[in-house]
Amino acid sequence: MDDPFSFRETKAGELLVSRGGRVVVTLGGAAASRVLRALDAASTDDEQQLVLAKSTGNYKRGNERGRER
């Protein structure tokens, strides 16, 4: 992946998801716990990137489909 997501957990329990050096979303509480569990369960870097992409809420907007011909 050319521009992968990264993340870090703060002492306050928040999860900061970044891409390109900029924080794109801050998750807290149950959402942060859920994403951290999914990241621990992911076996490959690609799976981790998918979890992080989905956590941003900007995943699969519907325009990703190819031509239907």
N, C-alpha and C positions, 0 to 999 in steps of 0.2 A: 504494500500500500504506500502510495506516495506521501500522503499527509495523514499519518495515523492519529487516533485519539490517544490521550493520556489521561491519567487520573491521579488524584491524591486525596487522602483522608485527613481531615483536620482533627485537632485535639477535641474540638466541640462535637465531633461525630458527623460533620458534614462531608459530602463527597463532591469534589470539584472536578468536573470533566472539562478537559481542554482539547483544543485542536489548533495547530499552528501557533502555539504559544499563548493563545487567548482562551480564557475561561468561557465556555459556551453555555454551561448550566451548573447550578449549585443545587445539590440534592441534600435533604436532611430527613431525619426521622426514619419512618418505615421505608420510604422510597430508597434512601441511601443503603439501608440494611439489605433490602431486596436485591439491589444492583451488586453490592459487594458479595453476597452469596452466589449470585449468578456468575460473577467474575471468578470466584474461587472454583466453581464447578466447571468453568470453561477449560477445555483441555488444550486448545491451540490459541495462538495469537489472533487468528482470524475470528474465532468464536468470541474472544474478548472484545475485538473491535466491533463485532455485530452487537454485542450487549451494550457497549458504550454508545453506539450510534442510535440504538433504540431508546436509550435513556435520555437522549437529547430531545425527544419528542418530534424530531424533524426527519423522520424515516418513513419511506414509502408514501409519498404524497399522491401517487396514482399516475404520475407522468413517466414512470420508469418502464412501462410496457413497450415492447417492440411493435413492429407493424403486425397486423393480424391477417395479412394476405397469405 
